[in-house]
Structures are given as structure tokens and as C-alpha cells.
Amino acid sequence: MKTKKFLLFSFLILTAINTYGQIEQDSISTVQEIEKQVEKKAKIQQLEVPIYKLFPTDNTWASLKLNTRNGKIWQVHFSISKDSFEGTLSINSYSLVLPEDEINGRFNLYPTDNMYNFILLDQINGNTYKVQWHNDDDKRFIRRIY
């Protein structure tokens, strides 16, 4: 009788251990699969949303280049004449967010009725900035709107 109880008890313990081990392994596999799907989706999102976008101004020869991850902005000039200026001028050379908070598409520019002014919007936290482009260095700037 003791042998039967021992065998029954042993069987129950082994079954419980095996079942627990199987559940834990299934959980680990499920978590790993979800992590793979999230990584894949993040990679797809990073490819779908560009880091840099070019915004036209009312000036035929000037556009604004925006880093959509961190809010850096440059004024880009081109020319069809060899004697005219062609190149980039910095409007905002510093990141508006910490490196770990950078996300493709976070920032976007919106034109205003004034051809020299745009509104920069942080689409995550809602911060807004006045961006003024100009050929004169002392008239180019970015300023937070509170």
C-alpha cells in the first residue's frame, strides 16, 4: 500500500514539474515572438517615415531642410547661375530633444502667411517654435512659442 501511495505521489510531482516547465517554456517562446514582431514593426516604421524632409518657401531659390527626428533645420539655396550663392545655412543646429527621445517624423514644419516664417511642431509633446529663415544671419532664428 505504501508503494502505491509513493508511486502515485511521485507521479503527481513529476506531472506538476513537467507541466510547469512546459508553461514556462511556452511563455518564453511567446514573449520572444512578440519581441520579434515589435522589432519588425519598428524597423518598418523607421523606413516609412523619412528622417529628412524638404519644405519649399515662397522664394524660388530657397527651401528648408528639417531633421524630423530632432528638429534641426537648415536653409538650402540653389542657383542656376555660377555667380549666385548655393549651399546650406543653419537655422537650428541643436537637437530639441534628448537622443533617446528622437523618433522619425516627430517634428513637422507648417508655413505661415509670412514667407519668412514657419511653425515647427513637436508632434509628440505639442511644443511649437517660430522658425524664421532669411539670407541675413542675424535675421535667421528659431524661438519657442509658449
Disulfide bonds with the S-S distance in Angstrom:
none
